[in-house]
Amino acid sequence: MSYLLALDQGTTSSRSILFNQAGQVVASAQQTFQLNTPKTAWVEQDANEIWQSQLNTIKEVIQKAAIQAHEIRAIGIANQRETTIVWNKKTGQAIAPAIVWQDRRTSAFCQQLKDKGHESHIQHITGLMIDPYFSATKLAWILDNTPHARTLADSNELAFGTVDSWLIWNLSKGCHVTDVSNASRTMLMDIHTQQWSTPLLNLFKIPQNILPSIVASGQEITHTNKDLFGAKIPVFAAIGDQQAALFGHDCQQAGMAKNTYGTGCFMLLNTGNQVIKSTHKLLSTVAWQKTGQMTQFALEGSVFMAGAIVQWLRDNLGFIKESHEVEQLASQVKDSDGVILVPAFTGLGAPYWEPNALASISGLSRGTQKAHIARAALESIAFQVADVLHAMQQDAPVPLTELRVDGGASANNLLMQFQADILGVPVLRPTLTETTAFGAVKMAGLSCGFFNESDFSSMWQLDRCFEPQMSEDERQTRLKSWKNAIQRVIA
């Protein structure tokens, strides 16, 4: 029997999930790793720890499934996006810590670019807003602040990549590529041509020789080095995690959308083969490219803090011992009693793009309990998603009639019901919540002939549909209170 292996490399853990030809999970393994915050607004990871954790899970899942490496038909990679790694081509070692997508150290640089009038030009080329979120300013920072980095780059001794590139380099022992979906998140790629933009490379002072080659999301990319697993395993897909989730939800038609509740929250709306420029501060991004087919695009709204808010309640405030306990705590009260939490711990993402905004809790009273704050924390996730959806509705050519969801927090029934209530559209949760990994596997399986397009419709199955129950008057009242709290934070 043959299998497909998904590598789901995320912000806080690496996972490997083995699927069979029916699209069912056979075995999985997960390993967490450290997220470091050495200074205010800095978020870093050890690039070698990212690789080692992913390698460990691959070996573990092969052992759990009691299979041989040669039985794996293909690998599909889904990865945290924008996180920036620079390594020495000769030694294969990173020259600095990986700068994570949440990092805000380049806020001042981004503001300078805006002040100089670059924003509309950069948005036209890349589809993105100027923000520390994206890789370009992170890469420039590493080159400017790491000893000898510029000299090494000029002598063609350095390689840059997002996490997909880093994994592929280490799996293959030297293949330096990135897929088009990840490249579209660097703020260095021309979204219209899907090539690196020379004007932007000049603007950020980035030599082209450190950049990976851009390839399709689904194609035969490389093989793993035989020494790693005892056989060469072909890599047939690489795709950014949020685009992978969109594909995993089978949102292949224009107008279909999904929202992933992970560390952050990411809503993507398929726009077909058209790049739609947002007029409401959303991102135009590549969804994916299958071999020999036209590139598919999406509108995206990125929320920086979602599951991370629950981690904050757990680790910083000690409200809960395990993340899943937040639903039980929040359910102890019927509502938040007017408490509103704006989780701008790393600024605000779409549709505000305020990197310097600070988090706040308002509406506290003598009667406020931990349960009220926990409920307000969950509601803040749904409110942020509503902000993105309302902006998306104004940009999208067709109205959204449902929202497909995945990610860890999608298992929280209280949150999903409130999400449906505050959006006013049904929220659909599938039986398989490993949608990101499944998207990478579907792309790999399609590319190597393991799957056909006709297989996919039966693979997405509904677990539960959350129908809106809130009245329109109450919905608008709640949204108005949220907007007021946002404006206070921005002001």
C-alpha positions as CSV (number, residue, x, y, z in Angstrom):
1,M,0.0,0.0,0.0
2,S,1.1,3.6,-0.7
3,Y,0.7,6.6,1.5
4,L,1.0,10.4,1.4
5,L,2.9,12.3,4.1
6,A,1.9,15.9,5.2
7,L,4.4,18.1,6.9
8,D,2.5,20.7,8.8
9,Q,5.1,23.1,10.1
10,G,3.3,25.7,12.3
11,T,4.2,28.6,14.6
12,T,4.4,26.5,17.8
13,S,4.8,22.9,16.7
14,S,5.8,20.7,13.8
15,R,3.5,17.8,12.8
16,S,3.7,14.9,10.4
17,I,0.5,13.2,9.3
18,L,0.3,10.1,7.2
19,F,-2.8,9.7,4.9
20,N,-4.0,6.7,2.9
21,Q,-5.6,6.8,-0.5
22,A,-9.1,7.4,1.0
23,G,-7.8,10.6,2.5
24,Q,-7.9,9.1,6.0
25,V,-5.3,9.8,8.7
26,V,-3.3,6.6,9.4
27,A,-0.8,8.0,11.9
28,S,0.4,11.4,13.2
29,A,3.2,12.9,15.3
30,Q,3.7,16.3,16.8
31,Q,6.5,18.1,18.6
32,T,6.4,21.6,20.1
33,F,9.3,24.0,20.1
34,Q,10.3,27.2,21.7
35,L,9.0,30.7,20.7
36,N,11.4,33.3,22.0
37,T,10.7,37.0,22.8
38,P,14.1,38.5,23.7
39,K,12.9,42.1,23.4
40,T,9.6,43.9,23.2
41,A,8.0,43.2,19.9
42,W,10.6,40.6,18.9
43,V,9.5,37.1,18.2
44,E,12.1,34.5,17.2
45,Q,12.7,30.8,16.7
46,D,15.8,28.6,16.4
47,A,15.8,27.6,12.8
48,N,17.6,24.4,13.6
49,E,14.9,23.5,16.2
50,I,12.2,24.0,13.5
51,W,14.0,21.5,11.2
52,Q,14.9,19.0,14.0
53,S,11.3,19.0,15.3
54,Q,10.0,18.3,11.8
55,L,12.5,15.6,11.2
56,N,11.7,13.9,14.5
57,T,8.0,13.8,13.7
58,I,8.7,12.3,10.2
59,K,10.7,9.5,11.8
60,E,8.1,9.0,14.5
61,V,5.1,8.8,12.2
62,I,6.9,6.2,10.0
63,Q,7.6,4.2,13.1
64,K,4.1,4.5,14.4
65,A,2.6,3.4,11.1
66,A,5.1,0.5,10.9
67,I,5.9,1.3,7.2
68,Q,9.0,1.7,5.2
69,A,10.0,5.1,3.7
70,H,9.7,3.7,0.2
71,E,5.9,3.2,0.8
72,I,5.4,7.0,1.0
73,R,4.4,8.0,-2.5
74,A,4.9,11.8,-1.9
75,I,5.4,14.5,0.7
76,G,3.3,17.7,0.8
77,I,4.5,20.6,2.9
78,A,2.3,23.2,4.5
79,N,4.1,25.8,6.6
80,Q,3.9,28.9,8.7
81,R,4.3,31.8,6.3
82,E,6.5,35.0,6.3
83,T,8.8,33.7,9.0
84,T,12.3,34.6,7.7
85,I,15.4,32.4,7.8
86,V,18.9,33.2,6.3
87,W,21.5,30.5,6.3
88,N,25.0,29.8,5.0
89,K,24.9,27.8,1.8
90,K,28.2,26.0,2.6
91,T,27.4,25.0,6.2
92,G,23.6,24.9,6.0
93,Q,23.5,26.7,9.3
94,A,21.3,29.7,10.0
95,I,23.3,32.9,10.6
96,A,20.6,34.4,12.9
97,P,17.4,33.3,14.7
98,A,14.4,32.9,12.5
99,I,12.3,36.1,12.6
100,V,8.7,34.9,13.1
101,W,5.7,36.4,11.2
102,Q,4.4,37.9,14.5
103,D,7.6,40.0,15.0
104,R,7.2,43.8,14.9
105,R,10.8,45.0,15.2
106,T,10.7,46.6,11.7
107,S,7.6,48.8,12.5
108,A,9.7,52.0,12.3
109,F,11.2,51.0,8.9
110,C,7.7,50.2,7.6
111,Q,6.5,53.6,8.7
112,Q,9.4,55.2,6.9
113,L,8.4,53.4,3.7
114,K,4.8,54.7,4.0
115,D,6.0,58.2,4.7
116,K,8.1,58.1,1.5
117,G,5.0,57.2,-0.5
118,H,5.8,53.6,-1.3
119,E,2.6,52.0,-0.1
120,S,0.4,52.1,-3.2
121,H,3.3,51.1,-5.4
122,I,4.1,48.1,-3.2
123,Q,0.5,47.1,-3.0
124,H,0.2,47.3,-6.8
125,I,3.2,45.0,-7.3
126,T,2.7,42.5,-4.5
127,G,-1.0,42.8,-3.4
128,L,0.2,43.4,0.1
129,M,0.1,46.2,2.6
130,I,3.4,47.6,4.0
131,D,3.7,45.8,7.4
132,P,6.4,44.1,9.5
133,Y,4.3,41.0,9.1
134,F,5.9,40.2,5.7
135,S,9.3,38.9,5.0
136,A,11.0,41.7,3.1
137,T,11.7,44.1,6.0
138,K,12.7,41.1,8.2
139,L,15.2,39.9,5.6
140,A,16.6,43.5,5.3
141,W,17.0,43.6,9.1
142,I,18.9,40.4,9.2
143,L,21.3,41.5,6.5
144,D,21.8,44.9,8.2
145,N,22.2,43.7,11.8
146,T,24.0,40.3,11.5
147,P,27.8,40.6,11.4
148,H,29.3,40.1,8.0
149,A,25.9,39.2,6.5
150,R,26.1,41.8,3.7
151,T,29.6,40.7,2.7
152,L,28.5,37.0,2.7
153,A,25.4,37.9,0.7
154,D,27.4,39.8,-1.9
155,S,29.8,36.8,-2.3
156,N,26.8,34.5,-2.9
157,E,27.3,32.5,0.3
158,L,23.9,33.1,1.9
159,A,20.4,31.7,1.2
160,F,17.1,33.2,2.2
161,G,13.9,31.4,2.6
162,T,10.6,31.1,4.3
163,V,10.0,27.9,6.3
164,D,9.1,25.9,3.2
165,S,12.4,26.7,1.6
166,W,14.3,25.8,4.8
167,L,12.6,22.4,5.1
168,I,13.1,21.6,1.4
169,W,16.8,22.6,1.7
170,N,17.3,20.3,4.7
171,L,15.2,17.4,3.3
172,S,17.1,17.4,0.0
173,K,20.5,18.6,1.2
174,G,20.7,21.6,-1.0
175,C,17.6,22.3,-3.2
176,H,16.8,26.0,-2.9
177,V,13.2,26.7,-4.0
178,T,10.0,28.3,-2.7
179,D,6.5,27.8,-4.0
180,V,4.5,30.7,-5.5
181,S,2.1,30.9,-2.6
182,N,4.9,31.4,0.0
183,A,6.7,33.8,-2.4
184,S,3.6,35.9,-2.6
185,R,4.0,36.6,1.2
186,T,7.5,38.0,1.1
187,M,6.5,41.5,-0.2
188,L,9.2,40.8,-2.9
189,M,7.3,39.0,-5.6
190,D,5.3,40.6,-8.4
191,I,1.9,38.9,-7.9
192,H,1.0,39.5,-11.6
193,T,4.1,37.8,-13.1
194,Q,5.0,35.5,-10.1
195,Q,8.6,36.6,-10.4
196,W,10.9,38.4,-8.0
197,S,10.5,42.2,-8.4
198,T,13.7,43.9,-9.3
199,P,12.4,47.4,-8.2
200,L,11.5,45.9,-4.8
201,L,14.8,44.1,-4.4
202,N,16.6,47.4,-5.1
203,L,14.3,49.2,-2.6
204,F,15.1,46.8,0.2
205,K,18.7,46.3,-0.9
206,I,18.4,42.6,-1.3
207,P,20.7,40.7,-3.7
208,Q,18.8,38.3,-5.9
209,N,21.4,35.6,-5.5
210,I,20.2,34.8,-2.0
211,L,16.6,34.2,-3.2
212,P,15.1,30.8,-3.9
213,S,13.7,29.8,-7.3
214,I,9.9,30.1,-7.5
215,V,8.1,26.9,-8.4
216,A,4.4,25.8,-8.7
217,S,2.7,24.7,-5.5
218,G,2.0,21.3,-6.9
219,Q,4.7,19.7,-9.0
220,E,7.6,17.3,-8.5
221,I,9.9,19.7,-6.5
222,T,12.7,17.4,-5.3
223,H,13.5,14.2,-3.4
224,T,14.6,13.7,0.2
225,N,18.2,12.7,0.7
226,K,18.5,8.9,0.9
227,D,20.5,9.1,4.1
228,L,17.6,10.6,6.1
229,F,15.0,7.8,5.8
230,G,16.7,5.0,3.9
231,A,14.9,5.9,0.6
232,K,14.4,8.9,-1.6
233,I,10.8,10.3,-1.0
234,P,9.6,12.7,-3.6
235,V,8.3,16.1,-2.5
236,F,5.3,16.9,-4.7
237,A,3.8,20.0,-3.0
238,A,4.7,23.0,-1.0
239,I,2.1,25.6,0.0
240,G,1.6,28.2,2.6
241,D,-0.5,26.9,5.5
242,Q,-3.5,29.2,5.0
243,Q,-3.6,28.5,1.3
244,A,-3.3,24.8,2.1
245,A,-6.3,25.0,4.4
246,L,-8.3,26.7,1.6
247,F,-7.5,23.8,-0.7
248,G,-8.1,21.3,2.0
249,H,-11.7,22.7,2.4
250,D,-12.1,22.2,-1.3
251,C,-12.8,25.9,-1.8
252,Q,-11.7,25.7,-5.4
253,Q,-14.5,27.8,-6.8
254,A,-14.4,31.6,-6.8
255,G,-16.5,33.0,-3.9
256,M,-15.8,30.1,-1.5
257,A,-14.1,31.0,1.8
258,K,-12.5,29.5,4.9
259,N,-11.3,30.7,8.2
260,T,-8.5,29.0,10.2
261,Y,-8.3,29.5,13.9
262,G,-4.7,28.9,14.9
263,T,-2.2,31.1,16.7
264,G,-3.6,33.8,14.5
265,C,-6.8,33.8,12.4
266,F,-6.8,33.8,8.7
267,M,-9.7,34.2,6.3
268,L,-9.2,33.5,2.6
269,L,-11.7,33.9,-0.2
270,N,-11.0,32.3,-3.5
271,T,-11.1,34.8,-6.4
272,G,-10.3,32.4,-9.2
273,N,-7.6,33.4,-11.7
274,Q,-8.2,37.1,-11.1
275,V,-6.1,39.3,-8.8
276,I,-8.7,41.5,-7.0
277,K,-7.1,44.6,-5.5
278,S,-8.7,45.3,-2.2
279,T,-10.0,48.8,-1.4
280,H,-10.7,47.8,2.3
281,K,-7.2,47.0,3.5
282,L,-7.2,43.3,2.7
283,L,-4.5,41.4,1.0
284,S,-4.4,40.0,-2.5
285,T,-2.4,36.8,-2.5
286,V,-1.6,33.7,-4.5
287,A,-3.8,30.8,-3.5
288,W,-1.9,28.1,-5.4
289,Q,-0.7,27.0,-8.8
290,K,-1.1,23.5,-10.0
291,T,1.4,22.2,-12.6
292,G,0.5,23.5,-16.1
293,Q,-2.5,25.4,-14.9
294,M,-3.3,29.1,-14.3
295,T,-2.5,30.5,-10.9
296,Q,-5.4,30.9,-8.5
297,F,-5.7,33.9,-6.3
298,A,-7.4,34.9,-3.1
299,L,-8.4,37.8,-0.9
300,E,-7.1,37.4,2.7
301,G,-7.6,39.0,6.0
302,S,-5.0,38.3,8.7
303,V,-5.8,38.5,12.4
304,F,-2.6,38.3,14.5
305,M,-4.0,37.0,17.7
306,A,-6.6,34.1,18.0
307,G,-5.5,31.0,19.8
308,A,-2.6,33.0,21.2
309,I,-5.2,34.9,23.3
310,V,-6.1,31.6,25.0
311,Q,-2.4,30.9,25.5
312,W,-2.1,34.3,27.2
313,L,-5.0,33.5,29.5
314,R,-3.2,30.2,30.4
315,D,0.4,31.3,30.6
316,N,0.3,34.9,31.7
317,L,-2.8,35.1,33.8
318,G,-3.1,31.5,35.0
319,F,-6.8,31.4,34.4
320,I,-6.6,27.8,33.0
321,K,-4.1,25.0,33.0
322,E,-4.9,23.6,29.5
323,S,-6.2,25.6,26.5
324,H,-9.3,23.5,26.0
325,E,-10.5,24.5,29.5
326,V,-11.3,28.0,28.3
327,E,-14.7,26.9,26.9
328,Q,-15.8,25.5,30.2
329,L,-14.6,28.6,32.1
330,A,-16.4,31.0,29.6
331,S,-19.6,28.9,29.8
332,Q,-19.9,29.7,33.5
333,V,-21.5,33.1,32.6
334,K,-24.2,33.8,30.0
335,D,-22.3,36.7,28.5
336,S,-19.2,38.9,29.0
337,D,-21.3,41.4,31.1
338,G,-19.9,44.3,29.0
339,V,-16.3,43.3,29.1
340,I,-14.5,43.8,25.8
341,L,-10.9,42.6,25.2
342,V,-9.1,44.0,22.2
343,P,-6.1,41.6,21.8
344,A,-3.7,44.0,20.0
345,F,-0.7,42.3,21.7
346,T,1.2,42.4,18.4
347,G,-0.6,45.4,16.9
348,L,-3.8,45.0,14.8
349,G,-3.9,43.2,11.5
350,A,-6.6,43.4,8.8
351,P,-8.5,45.6,8.2
352,Y,-6.8,48.1,10.5
353,W,-3.1,47.5,10.0
354,E,-2.0,49.4,13.1
355,P,1.3,47.9,14.2
356,N,1.6,50.1,17.2
357,A,-1.8,49.5,18.7
358,L,-1.8,48.1,22.3
359,A,-4.1,45.5,23.8
360,S,-6.9,46.6,26.2
361,I,-9.6,45.3,28.4
362,S,-12.6,47.6,29.0
363,G,-16.0,47.4,30.7
364,L,-14.6,46.0,34.0
365,S,-16.7,46.3,37.2
366,R,-16.6,44.9,40.7
367,G,-18.7,42.0,39.5
368,T,-16.2,41.0,36.8
369,Q,-15.0,37.4,37.1
370,K,-12.4,35.4,35.3
371,A,-15.2,33.8,33.4
372,H,-16.3,37.2,32.0
373,I,-12.7,37.9,30.8
374,A,-12.4,34.4,29.3
375,R,-15.7,34.9,27.4
376,A,-14.6,38.3,26.2
377,A,-11.3,36.7,25.0
378,L,-13.2,34.2,22.9
379,E,-15.6,36.8,21.6
380,S,-12.6,39.0,20.6
381,I,-11.6,36.2,18.1
382,A,-15.0,36.2,16.5
383,F,-15.2,40.0,16.4
384,Q,-11.9,40.2,14.6
385,V,-13.1,37.7,12.1
386,A,-16.3,39.7,11.6
387,D,-14.2,42.8,10.8
388,V,-12.3,40.9,8.1
389,L,-15.5,39.4,6.7
390,H,-17.3,42.7,6.4
391,A,-14.3,44.2,4.6
392,M,-14.2,41.1,2.4
393,Q,-17.8,41.4,1.5
394,Q,-17.2,44.9,0.1
395,D,-14.3,43.7,-2.0
396,A,-15.7,40.4,-3.2
397,P,-17.7,40.1,-6.4
398,V,-20.2,37.7,-4.8
399,P,-21.7,37.7,-1.3
400,L,-20.5,35.1,1.2
401,T,-23.2,32.6,2.1
402,E,-21.2,30.3,4.5
403,L,-17.9,30.1,6.2
404,R,-15.9,26.9,6.4
405,V,-13.7,26.6,9.5
406,D,-10.7,24.7,10.8
407,G,-7.9,25.0,13.3
408,G,-7.6,24.2,17.0
409,A,-10.1,26.7,18.2
410,S,-12.8,25.6,15.7
411,A,-13.4,22.7,18.2
412,N,-14.7,25.3,20.7
413,N,-18.5,25.1,20.3
414,L,-19.1,28.3,22.2
415,L,-16.8,30.3,20.0
416,M,-18.2,28.8,16.8
417,Q,-21.8,29.6,17.8
418,F,-20.8,33.2,18.7
419,Q,-19.0,33.4,15.3
420,A,-22.1,32.4,13.4
421,D,-24.2,34.8,15.5
422,I,-21.9,37.8,15.0
423,L,-21.4,37.1,11.2
424,G,-25.0,36.3,10.4
425,V,-24.0,33.4,8.2
426,P,-23.7,29.6,8.9
427,V,-20.4,28.3,10.1
428,L,-19.5,24.9,8.8
429,R,-17.0,22.7,10.7
430,P,-15.8,19.5,8.9
431,T,-15.2,16.1,10.5
432,L,-11.5,16.3,9.5
433,T,-10.1,19.4,11.3
434,E,-6.5,18.7,10.0
435,T,-7.5,20.7,7.0
436,T,-4.1,22.4,6.5
437,A,-2.2,19.1,6.4
438,F,-5.0,17.6,4.2
439,G,-4.6,20.5,1.8
440,A,-0.9,19.8,1.4
441,V,-1.6,16.1,0.9
442,K,-4.3,16.8,-1.6
443,M,-2.0,19.0,-3.6
444,A,0.8,16.4,-3.5
445,G,-1.6,13.5,-4.3
446,L,-3.0,15.4,-7.3
447,S,0.5,16.3,-8.6
448,C,1.8,12.7,-8.4
449,G,-1.4,11.0,-9.7
450,F,-2.3,9.5,-6.3
451,F,-5.6,11.5,-6.3
452,N,-8.0,12.7,-9.0
453,E,-10.0,15.9,-8.8
454,S,-13.2,13.8,-8.6
455,D,-12.0,12.2,-5.4
456,F,-12.1,15.5,-3.4
457,S,-15.8,16.3,-3.2
458,S,-16.5,13.2,-1.1
459,M,-13.5,13.8,1.2
460,W,-14.9,17.0,2.8
461,Q,-17.6,15.9,5.2
462,L,-19.6,18.1,7.6
463,D,-19.3,17.6,11.3
464,R,-21.6,20.4,12.5
465,C,-23.3,23.5,11.0
466,F,-23.6,26.5,13.4
467,E,-26.6,28.6,12.4
468,P,-27.0,32.2,13.5
469,Q,-29.3,32.6,16.4
470,M,-28.7,36.3,17.4
471,S,-31.2,39.0,16.5
472,E,-30.0,41.6,14.0
473,D,-30.5,44.4,16.6
474,E,-28.3,42.6,19.2
475,R,-25.7,41.8,16.5
476,Q,-25.4,45.5,15.6
477,T,-25.3,46.6,19.2
478,R,-22.5,44.2,20.0
479,L,-20.6,45.2,16.8
480,K,-20.9,48.9,17.7
481,S,-19.5,48.3,21.2
482,W,-16.6,46.4,19.6
483,K,-15.9,49.1,17.1
484,N,-15.9,51.7,19.9
485,A,-13.3,49.7,21.8
486,I,-11.2,49.3,18.6
487,Q,-11.2,53.1,18.0
488,R,-10.1,53.8,21.6
489,V,-7.1,51.4,21.1
490,I,-6.2,53.1,17.8
491,A,-6.6,56.6,19.2
